Amino acid sequence: MKPREAIIGPVLCVVGARPNYMKMAPLLRAFAAEPSMPRAVLVHTGQHYDYALNDRLFIDLQLPSPDINLEVGSGTHAVQTAEVMKRFEPVVDDLKPSAVLVVGDVNSTLACSLVAAKKSVAVIHVEAGLRSFDRAMPEEINRVLTDQIADLLYTTERSAHDNLAREGIAAERVVFVGNLMIDSLHAALPKAVAPEETVRRAGADPAVLRDPKGFGVVTLHRPSNVDDPATLREVLGILGEVAQRLPLVWPIHPRTRANIERNGLGHLLGNPRLICLPPQGYLEMVGLMSRAALALTDSGGVQEETTALGVPCLTMRANTERPITIEQGTNTLVGRERTRILACVDEILAGGGKRGRVPELWDGRTAGRIASHLGAWLHTRAGVAA
């Protein structure tokens, strides 16, 4: 019997930045277990260039080492997108894939989709149809354009189908499968690192986590919160006030840390109840989130993970591309409204706050559904029996 890749070409599975890894890890395992799937080739564009942390996340997620690393590195959005396209095109020419599969909304997602579409290679977009309706967000541009050229669009929530329909995308190209982030979350929970251990390893005193009110976890990295010095000062002031109510654990994104130092705001991190850590691995973050009394974030992934965990989440943004986390989950949009944030924190600590419910098909089995559907779809498209 011919190997699967001899029947139809391999699927190039693209990751470019850390949020992609949590979605790709369960997918690659499901592809390997699905008899109808051709060979999967993992392509890392190198858009995120913190290689030490990348290696750690690959281990935490049991994600295999990339088959190909384009090593693009940093740059402006235009430079990075162009460089990914230049380096990805020869890979497509050489491997002659049956499809290019992209996840999420980073620059690599759009860049590799453009290369594939112009070479008449099928584009598969996982996590399609999410919209913040804020075109000032580079991620929103990447989402909209990738969906327009994708041949097959897998969605995490049903509202995404309405968004795609409004944009003229045919319903037969769209399949509701659930959320891959939750697959990774379910797999990680039994192995999650205890928060006390995470704090101790970073050289901080874990005793602060024994506050009767518990602790909160913070993740902030979006330009709207951390790039402007005045805004960043405002954000740090808010965190300081929240920390007076309960301790906060904050693994600080490298870009955020650099902006704090560049703008001389390091003194605002001196609060002993604001525990500042270096970037953490996935198992450490899952441990922190699962035990937290609340989360303060601007991350889309954290909005989803806290909804699945039943942990109240306060999102410091004006909008979200994941409305289901508000409508059904634990998420509340608070922007940088100090009074609103403190009121929400007080409500949560008093035993209130949103607990929500786990959305439809956020059950840890999304990867299997995608593998089964995609294997059959690729064979039908190629005109061969699965």
JOCOR-V130201 format. One record per residue. N is the residue number from 1. RES is the residue in one letter. SS is DSSP state (2 for helix, 1 for strand, 0 for the rest). Layout:
# JOCOR-V130201
{{N & RES & SS} {N & RES & SS}}
This chain:
# JOCOR-V130201
{{1 & M & 0} {2 & K & 0} {3 & P & 0} {4 & R & 2} {5 & E & 2} {6 & A & 2} {7 & I & 2} {8 & I & 0} {9 & G & 0} {10 & P & 0} {11 & V & 1} {12 & L & 1} {13 & C & 1} {14 & V & 1} {15 & V & 1} {16 & G & 0} {17 & A & 0} {18 & R & 2} {19 & P & 2} {20 & N & 2} {21 & Y & 2} {22 & M & 2} {23 & K & 2} {24 & M & 2} {25 & A & 2} {26 & P & 2} {27 & L & 2} {28 & L & 2} {29 & R & 2} {30 & A & 2} {31 & F & 2} {32 & A & 2} {33 & A & 2} {34 & E & 0} {35 & P & 0} {36 & S & 0} {37 & M & 0} {38 & P & 0} {39 & R & 0} {40 & A & 1} {41 & V & 1} {42 & L & 1} {43 & V & 1} {44 & H & 1} {45 & T & 0} {46 & G & 0} {47 & Q & 0} {48 & H & 0} {49 & Y & 0} {50 & D & 0} {51 & Y & 2} {52 & A & 2} {53 & L & 2} {54 & N & 2} {55 & D & 2} {56 & R & 2} {57 & L & 2} {58 & F & 2} {59 & I & 2} {60 & D & 2} {61 & L & 0} {62 & Q & 0} {63 & L & 0} {64 & P & 0} {65 & S & 0} {66 & P & 0} {67 & D & 0} {68 & I & 1} {69 & N & 1} {70 & L & 0} {71 & E & 0} {72 & V & 0} {73 & G & 0} {74 & S & 0} {75 & G & 0} {76 & T & 0} {77 & H & 2} {78 & A & 2} {79 & V & 2} {80 & Q & 2} {81 & T & 2} {82 & A & 2} {83 & E & 2} {84 & V & 2} {85 & M & 2} {86 & K & 2} {87 & R & 2} {88 & F & 2} {89 & E & 2} {90 & P & 2} {91 & V & 2} {92 & V & 2} {93 & D & 2} {94 & D & 2} {95 & L & 2} {96 & K & 0} {97 & P & 0} {98 & S & 0} {99 & A & 1} {100 & V & 1} {101 & L & 1} {102 & V & 1} {103 & V & 1} {104 & G & 0} {105 & D & 0} {106 & V & 0} {107 & N & 2} {108 & S & 2} {109 & T & 2} {110 & L & 2} {111 & A & 2} {112 & C & 2} {113 & S & 2} {114 & L & 2} {115 & V & 2} {116 & A & 2} {117 & A & 2} {118 & K & 2} {119 & K & 0} {120 & S & 0} {121 & V & 0} {122 & A & 1} {123 & V & 1} {124 & I & 1} {125 & H & 1} {126 & V & 1} {127 & E & 0} {128 & A & 0} {129 & G & 0} {130 & L & 0} {131 & R & 0} {132 & S & 0} {133 & F & 0} {134 & D & 0} {135 & R & 0} {136 & A & 0} {137 & M & 0} {138 & P & 2} {139 & E & 2} {140 & E & 2} {141 & I & 2} {142 & N & 2} {143 & R & 2} {144 & V & 2} {145 & L & 2} {146 & T & 2} {147 & D & 2} {148 & Q & 2} {149 & I & 2} {150 & A & 0} {151 & D & 0} {152 & L & 1} {153 & L & 1} {154 & Y & 1} {155 & T & 1} {156 & T & 0} {157 & E & 0} {158 & R & 0} {159 & S & 2} {160 & A & 2} {161 & H & 2} {162 & D & 2} {163 & N & 2} {164 & L & 2} {165 & A & 2} {166 & R & 2} {167 & E & 0} {168 & G & 0} {169 & I & 0} {170 & A & 0} {171 & A & 2} {172 & E & 2} {173 & R & 2} {174 & V & 1} {175 & V & 1} {176 & F & 1} {177 & V & 0} {178 & G & 0} {179 & N & 0} {180 & L & 2} {181 & M & 2} {182 & I & 2} {183 & D & 2} {184 & S & 2} {185 & L & 2} {186 & H & 2} {187 & A & 2} {188 & A & 2} {189 & L & 2} {190 & P & 0} {191 & K & 0} {192 & A & 0} {193 & V & 0} {194 & A & 0} {195 & P & 2} {196 & E & 2} {197 & E & 2} {198 & T & 2} {199 & V & 2} {200 & R & 2} {201 & R & 2} {202 & A & 0} {203 & G & 0} {204 & A & 0} {205 & D & 0} {206 & P & 2} {207 & A & 2} {208 & V & 2} {209 & L & 2} {210 & R & 2} {211 & D & 0} {212 & P & 0} {213 & K & 0} {214 & G & 0} {215 & F & 1} {216 & G & 1} {217 & V & 1} {218 & V & 1} {219 & T & 1} {220 & L & 0} {221 & H & 0} {222 & R & 0} {223 & P & 2} {224 & S & 2} {225 & N & 2} {226 & V & 2} {227 & D & 0} {228 & D & 0} {229 & P & 2} {230 & A & 2} {231 & T & 2} {232 & L & 2} {233 & R & 2} {234 & E & 2} {235 & V & 2} {236 & L & 2} {237 & G & 2} {238 & I & 2} {239 & L & 2} {240 & G & 2} {241 & E & 2} {242 & V & 2} {243 & A & 2} {244 & Q & 2} {245 & R & 2} {246 & L & 0} {247 & P & 1} {248 & L & 1} {249 & V & 1} {250 & W & 1} {251 & P & 1} {252 & I & 0} {253 & H & 0} {254 & P & 2} {255 & R & 2} {256 & T & 2} {257 & R & 2} {258 & A & 2} {259 & N & 2} {260 & I & 2} {261 & E & 2} {262 & R & 2} {263 & N & 0} {264 & G & 0} {265 & L & 0} {266 & G & 2} {267 & H & 2} {268 & L & 2} {269 & L & 2} {270 & G & 0} {271 & N & 0} {272 & P & 0} {273 & R & 0} {274 & L & 1} {275 & I & 1} {276 & C & 1} {277 & L & 1} {278 & P & 0} {279 & P & 0} {280 & Q & 0} {281 & G & 0} {282 & Y & 2} {283 & L & 2} {284 & E & 2} {285 & M & 2} {286 & V & 2} {287 & G & 2} {288 & L & 2} {289 & M & 2} {290 & S & 2} {291 & R & 2} {292 & A & 0} {293 & A & 0} {294 & L & 1} {295 & A & 1} {296 & L & 1} {297 & T & 1} {298 & D & 0} {299 & S & 0} {300 & G & 2} {301 & G & 2} {302 & V & 2} {303 & Q & 2} {304 & E & 2} {305 & E & 2} {306 & T & 2} {307 & T & 2} {308 & A & 2} {309 & L & 2} {310 & G & 0} {311 & V & 0} {312 & P & 0} {313 & C & 1} {314 & L & 1} {315 & T & 1} {316 & M & 0} {317 & R & 0} {318 & A & 0} {319 & N & 0} {320 & T & 0} {321 & E & 0} {322 & R & 0} {323 & P & 0} {324 & I & 2} {325 & T & 2} {326 & I & 2} {327 & E & 2} {328 & Q & 0} {329 & G & 0} {330 & T & 0} {331 & N & 1} {332 & T & 1} {333 & L & 1} {334 & V & 0} {335 & G & 0} {336 & R & 0} {337 & E & 0} {338 & R & 2} {339 & T & 2} {340 & R & 2} {341 & I & 2} {342 & L & 2} {343 & A & 2} {344 & C & 2} {345 & V & 2} {346 & D & 2} {347 & E & 2} {348 & I & 2} {349 & L & 2} {350 & A & 0} {351 & G & 0} {352 & G & 0} {353 & G & 0} {354 & K & 0} {355 & R & 0} {356 & G & 0} {357 & R & 0} {358 & V & 0} {359 & P & 0} {360 & E & 0} {361 & L & 0} {362 & W & 0} {363 & D & 0} {364 & G & 0} {365 & R & 0} {366 & T & 2} {367 & A & 2} {368 & G & 2} {369 & R & 2} {370 & I & 2} {371 & A & 2} {372 & S & 2} {373 & H & 2} {374 & L & 2} {375 & G & 2} {376 & A & 2} {377 & W & 2} {378 & L & 2} {379 & H & 2} {380 & T & 2} {381 & R & 2} {382 & A & 2} {383 & G & 0} {384 & V & 0} {385 & A & 0} {386 & A & 0}}
